[in-house]
Amino acid sequence: MGFIFSKSMNENMKIQQEFMVMNARLQLERQLTMQNEMRERQMAMQIAWSREFLKYFGTFFGIAATLLTTGAIKRKKPAFLIPIVPLSFIFTYQYDLGYGTLLQRMKSEAEDILETEKTKLELPKGMITFESLEKVRREQSRFFADK
């Protein structure tokens, strides 16, 4: 009688363990999906911000370039054209970020860093472990207990 009962318990335990593993996997997949959704939304906001900034900066750049060019021609001083150079770099960068391939190039460079320069990404003192967190937590709890 006890053998049948323990066999049934073992089967139920095994089914319960399989359910827990499946549930943990499902929860992890949902967390990964949620994190990816948040990353995509943040990137979309960054691109949208860049495009919006480009509209305002493009207007400013166009007006400034026109006025500086007109001033340089009227006063016969080419020095008025000097501010156009750094402003054009900013304009080009923002255009590349909003409408160009800058993000793809950055992604490619990041992938290259992850593959070939892994040591530059290491944390000081290595990866955080449960033991190191517990040590800090205990020290903090002693600190607050002493006060």
N, C-alpha and C positions, 0 to 999 in steps of 0.2 A: 504494500500500500504506500509506504513512504517513497519507494523508488518511482512509482508512477507520479506521485505528487511532485517530487524533485525534478523529474524529467519535464513535466509540464511547466514548472517554475523556470527551468533553464531555457526552455523554448520561449516563454514569455519575456524573459530577461534579454535573450538574443534579439527578439523582435523589437523590444524597447530600445536596445542599443543601436540597432539599424535605423530606427526612427529618429533617434537623437543625432546620429551622424548625418542623416539626410536633412534634418532640420537645421543643423549647424551649417551645412553646405549651402542650403537655400538662403539662410541669413547672410552668409558671407557674399554670395552672389548679389543679393540685394544691396548690400553695403557698397560693393564695388561699382554696381550700376549707378547708385546714387552719387558716389564720389565722381564718377565720370560725367554724369549729368551736370553736377555743380561746376566741374572744370570747364566743360563746354560752354556753359552759361557765362562764366567769368571771362573766357576768351572772347565770346561774342560781345560782351559788354566792352572789353578793351578795344576790339576792332571798331565797334560803333562809336566809342569815345574818340578814337583816332580820326574817323571819318568826319565826325562833327567838328572836331578841332580844326581839321583841314579846311573846312568851309570858312570858318572865321579867319584862320591864319592866311588862307589863300586870298581872301578879300583884302586883308591888311597888306600882304606881300604885293599884290597887284597894284594897289593904290600907292604904296611906298615906292615900288620900282618905277611907276609912271612919274611920280613927283620927283624922285631923285634923278631920273634920266632927263626930265624937262629942266630941272635946276642945273644939271651938269652942262646941258647944251646952251641954255640962256647965259649962264655966267662963265662958260668956257673953262670950267674946273672939273676935270675928270675925277677928282677926289670924292665928289658926291656919289659916285657909283660904287665905292668901296663897301658900304653897308649891304649892298645887294648880294654880295658873295656869301656871307654867313647866313643871311636870311634864305637864300636859295638852298643851302644845305639842309636847313630845318624843314623847309617846304618839301624837298625831295624825300627826306626821311619819313615825314608824316604821310606823304602820298604812297610811298613804298609800304609802309605799315598798314595803311587803310585799304589800298587797292592793289598793291604789288605782291611780290613774292617774299617779302621780308620774313613773314611768319614761317613759311616753308623752309627758308634758309636757316632760320634760328632753330627749327625743329631738327633739321638735318645735323646741324652743329652740335646740338644737345645729344642726339643719338650717338654721334661720333665720340663725344666726351664720355658718355656712359660706357661705350665699348672699349676705348683705348686709354682713357685717363682715369680709371676707376679710383686710383689712390688719392686723387685730388678731392674726391667726394667723401672720404672717410671722416667720421666725426672724431674730434679730440677725445682721447681715452677710449675709443672704440664704441661699439654699439651699446646702447642702454640695456641693462639686463634687469630682471626682476630683483635679483639680489642687491644691485646697486640702488634701485629705487627704495627697497625696504630699508637699506642702511640709512639713506637720507631721511626717510619717513621716521625711523626710530630716533635719529638725532634731533629732528624737529620736535617730535613728541616729548623728548626729554627736555628740550629747551623751553617748551611751553609749560611743561609740568613743574620746572624749577621756578618759574615766575610766580 
